[in-house]
Amino acid sequence: MANVDWPHGFIPVGSVDGSNSPGYIRKYNKVVGYGEPLGKYDPVVIAASGIDIERYTAAATIVGVNLNYGAVSTATEHDVMILNESSIIEGQTDTSLVAADTGLNANFITSADCNTTTGLSIAEVDGGTEATTSTLDLHLLRLAPYIGNAAGTNSRWFCVPNNLRFV
């Protein structure tokens, strides 16, 4: 049976150090002038202001994963799971990743929108970028061990973020 195409961002699920805590929660704001919604489980970065957050963009260093929805052009307060080098996050790939891709690295795919009906992020693992390059956004730990999740298109993977900004 084929994997279900259900992009849902990056869900914090645990830690490779055995603590079972993927990080800690800190409050941030999304400013009214930010012209994009923030979805639940969107990877986020510190905005140019130095104190607010916005959705991850290419080649940025993430601070964590947003835990609640924030409408477009609306000032909203957000709980952010601050990640560390041991944090495990789970995300779906947009293309085919196979078991042999375990241990490689890949990038995020983020969109200017999220699912405004569910409030969920539609960010995914960019399955077309897998490589040994350690500067890519994510390290692919393993295929997530869920019933019905098989290597291939739309598979769900446990990942560790490579490019973090510690706050």
C-alpha positions in Angstrom: 0.0 0.0 0.0 1.3 3.5 -0.9 2.2 6.0 1.8 -0.4 8.7 2.4 0.5 12.1 1.2 0.0 14.1 4.4 2.6 16.8 4.8 2.5 18.0 8.4 5.7 19.8 9.1 8.3 18.5 11.6 6.9 17.0 14.8 9.4 16.9 17.8 9.4 13.2 18.9 12.4 12.7 21.2 16.1 12.9 21.6 19.0 10.8 20.5 20.7 11.2 24.0 18.0 9.2 25.7 16.4 12.0 27.6 13.1 11.7 25.6 12.9 15.5 25.5 13.5 17.1 22.1 14.1 20.5 23.6 12.4 23.2 25.7 9.5 25.6 24.9 10.0 29.3 24.6 7.6 32.0 23.6 8.1 34.3 20.6 6.1 36.7 18.6 5.2 36.9 14.9 4.8 40.5 14.0 1.8 41.9 12.2 3.8 42.9 9.2 4.9 39.3 8.5 3.0 38.4 5.3 2.8 34.7 5.7 0.9 32.4 8.1 3.0 30.2 10.5 1.8 26.7 10.6 1.9 24.3 13.5 5.2 22.3 13.2 6.8 24.9 10.8 10.6 25.1 11.3 11.3 28.7 12.4 14.2 31.2 12.4 14.8 34.4 14.3 13.6 37.3 12.1 15.8 40.3 11.2 14.4 42.1 14.3 16.5 39.7 16.4 13.5 39.0 18.7 10.6 37.7 16.5 10.2 34.5 14.5 9.3 33.7 10.9 9.2 30.5 8.8 12.5 28.9 7.8 13.9 30.0 4.4 16.7 28.4 2.5 20.2 28.5 4.0 19.0 29.8 7.4 19.7 28.4 10.8 16.6 27.2 12.6 15.9 27.7 16.3 13.1 25.3 16.6 9.6 24.2 15.6 6.5 26.3 15.9 3.8 24.7 18.0 0.7 26.7 17.1 -0.9 28.4 14.1 -0.6 32.1 13.4 -2.7 33.8 10.7 -1.2 35.9 7.9 -0.4 39.5 8.7 -1.6 39.1 12.3 0.6 39.7 15.4 0.5 36.3 17.2 2.3 34.7 20.1 3.9 31.3 19.5 5.2 28.5 21.6 8.4 27.3 19.9 10.1 24.0 20.7 13.8 25.1 20.9 15.8 22.2 19.4 19.4 21.1 20.1 21.8 18.8 18.4 20.1 15.7 20.0 16.6 16.6 19.0 14.6 14.2 16.8 12.0 15.6 14.6 9.7 13.6 12.3 8.7 14.7 8.8 7.4 13.4 5.5 9.5 13.3 2.3 8.1 14.9 -0.9 9.8 12.2 -3.1 11.2 8.8 -2.7 13.7 8.1 0.0 14.9 4.5 0.4 16.3 2.6 3.4 19.8 3.1 1.9 19.4 6.9 2.5 19.6 6.4 6.3 22.5 8.4 7.5 22.5 10.9 4.7 21.5 14.5 4.9 18.7 16.5 3.2 17.1 19.9 3.1 13.7 21.3 4.3 11.1 22.2 1.8 8.9 25.0 3.1 6.1 26.8 1.5 4.7 30.4 1.7 1.5 28.9 3.0 0.4 26.3 5.5 -2.9 24.4 5.6 -5.2 27.2 6.9 -8.0 24.7 7.5 -6.0 22.5 9.9 -3.3 25.0 10.8 -0.6 22.5 10.1 2.6 23.2 8.3 3.2 21.7 4.9 7.0 21.7 5.2 8.6 18.4 4.2 12.0 16.7 3.8 13.4 17.5 0.3 14.0 13.9 -0.9 15.7 15.1 -4.0 18.6 16.7 -2.0 19.9 13.6 -0.1 23.7 13.6 0.1 26.6 13.2 2.5 27.0 17.0 2.7 26.8 17.9 6.4 25.7 21.5 5.7 22.3 20.4 4.5 19.4 21.1 6.9 18.6 17.6 8.3 20.4 14.3 9.1 18.2 11.3 8.2 18.3 9.0 11.2 15.9 6.3 10.0 12.5 5.6 8.5 9.9 6.3 11.2 8.6 2.9 12.5 4.9 3.5 12.0 2.4 0.9 10.7 2.0 1.4 7.0 5.0 3.6 6.6 7.3 2.2 3.9 10.4 3.6 2.3 9.5 5.5 -0.8 7.4 8.5 -1.8 5.7 10.3 1.1 7.5 8.2 3.7 8.0 9.6 7.2 11.5 10.0 8.6 13.1 10.6 11.9 15.7 13.4 11.5 18.1 15.5 13.5 18.5 19.2 12.5 22.1 20.1 11.3 21.9 23.9 11.1 20.8 25.2 14.5 21.0 28.7 16.1 21.2 28.3 19.8 19.2 30.9 21.8 
